[in-house]
Amino acid sequence: MTARALCDSAVGAKSQKLITLGRISGVFGVKGWVKVHSYTEPRDNVVRFAVWTLHQRGVESTMEIEDGRSHGANVVAKLRGVESPERARELIGADIVVERVALPECAPGEYYWTDLEGLEVRTLGGETLGIVDHLVATGANDVLVLAGAPQRLVPFVMGEVIRSVDLDAGVIVADWSLEF
């Protein structure tokens, strides 16, 4: 099992934290559609949300999604009230965010990266390895990047390296050595 930026269905307490799902990256067509650089997995999950909050140059606006889909290597979306390419162009660079509570639940053993960030990682013997700063996807598996000196990288491989994740206690137990 892996930690994913967005899974289809979140375990643990949900907070009011804002989660960035993507960014408006361009204009699509002549009817006000926008291209979206999605951070979700699969990438078209970004258009499953009925409402987006857009953050752009310190301004926040709420936009309803009329339609959206994958289009080749892109995701495109039609936002209510955006009827021209000129209006769509004004939105380029806006971050697309939703509240954490809006994310659907993950399957058992899967976690949103945002829920793992800030958790303490301990060895089987209870020694602290560090705090999860962020995660990276390597292709083979996701990796926990622990803050501190030395910075540690711990593969997020459930069962083999990661023995347990307790979101309520804020602890991940890993079969990992302080020497790594």
C-alpha positions, 0 to 999 in steps of 0.5 A, a space after each residue: 500500500 502507498 501514501 498518495 497525494 489523493 486517493 479515491 476514498 481519509 483515515 483519521 481525524 480531518 482538519 480544517 486544513 486547506 489542501 492544494 489540489 492543483 493550479 490553473 495553467 492555461 486557457 482551453 478553447 473559446 468558451 472560457 474553459 481552463 487547463 488544470 495542472 492537477 496534483 491529484 491521483 488520478 489527475 482528473 480527480 481534481 474535477 470531482 469537487 463541485 466547488 473550488 477555492 482559488 488563491 491568486 495573488 492574495 485574493 481568494 474566490 470560490 468557483 463552481 465547476 460546471 464540467 471537467 474531464 481529462 483531455 489528452 495529457 491535460 485536465 480541463 474544466 469549465 467554471 461557472 461564470 467564466 464564459 470567455 478566454 479572456 476571463 479564463 486567462 485572468 485565472 492562470 496561476 491560481 491555486 486550486 484548494 479545498 478544505 481537508 474535510 472535503 476529501 473522500 475517505 481512503 481505503 484502509 491502509 492508504 493515507 493522504 500525504 497531508 495526513 502523514 506530514 507532521 507525524 513522529 516516526 519511531 523505530 520498533 524500539 521506540 527511538 525517534 527518527 524524526 518528524 515527517 516534513 514531506 513525502 516524495 514519489 520515486 516511482 517504486 514507492 513513496 518516501 517519507 522525508 524526515 526533518 532534522 539533522 541528519 535528514 532521513 529518508 524512509 521508504 513508505 512501504 507498508 508491512 515491510 518498512 512501515 509497521 503501523 500508522 496511528 493518525 490519532 496518536 501522531 506516530 508512525 512506527 518503522 522497521 528502520 535504524 537510526 544509522 540509516 
